[in-house]
Amino acid sequence: MQNEFLTVPCPRCYKNVIWNEFIPWRPFCSKRCQLIDLGEWVIEDKRIFSKCNKINSDD
C-alpha cells in the first residue's frame, strides 16, 4: 500500500501543506502565514458579514 497524504493549499500563500496532526499550523504552511492571517482579522481587513451589521441597537 502506497502512503498517500492529503494536501491542502495554505490559505495565505497557496503552498501545498500536508494535512496531518504533526503540522501545528494547519491549514497554514508556517507560523508566519498563520500570524499574517491573524493580523488581517485583527485590523479587520477580513470580516464575516451578517444581515445584522449593527453591534449596538436602539431597539
C-alpha positions in Angstrom: 0.0 0.0 0.0 1.4 3.4 -1.0 1.4 6.2 1.5 -0.8 8.9 0.3 -1.1 12.2 2.1 -3.9 14.7 1.9 -2.6 18.1 0.9 -4.4 21.4 1.1 -3.3 24.9 -0.1 -2.2 27.3 2.5 -4.9 30.0 2.7 -2.2 32.7 2.7 0.5 31.7 0.2 -1.2 28.7 -1.5 1.8 26.4 -0.9 0.7 22.8 -0.5 0.5 21.6 3.1 0.3 18.0 4.2 -2.8 17.7 6.4 -2.0 15.7 9.5 -1.7 16.1 13.2 2.1 16.8 13.0 1.7 20.1 11.3 0.9 22.6 14.1 -0.1 25.5 11.9 -2.6 23.7 9.6 -4.2 24.8 7.4 -1.3 27.2 7.1 2.2 26.2 5.9 4.1 28.1 8.6 3.7 30.2 11.8 4.4 33.3 9.6 1.4 32.7 7.4 -0.7 31.9 10.4 0.2 35.2 12.1 -0.2 37.3 8.9 -3.7 35.9 8.6 -4.5 36.6 12.2 -3.3 40.2 11.8 -5.7 40.7 8.9 -8.6 39.6 11.1 -7.4 41.9 14.0 -7.2 45.0 11.8 -10.5 44.0 10.2 -9.2 43.5 6.6 -11.1 40.3 6.9 -14.5 40.0 8.5 -17.6 37.9 8.4 -20.7 39.9 7.3 -24.1 39.2 8.6 -27.6 40.5 7.8 -27.5 42.5 11.1 -24.3 44.6 10.9 -25.1 46.9 13.9 -23.4 46.0 17.1 -25.4 48.4 19.3 -29.1 48.6 18.5 -31.5 51.2 19.9 -34.4 48.7 19.7 
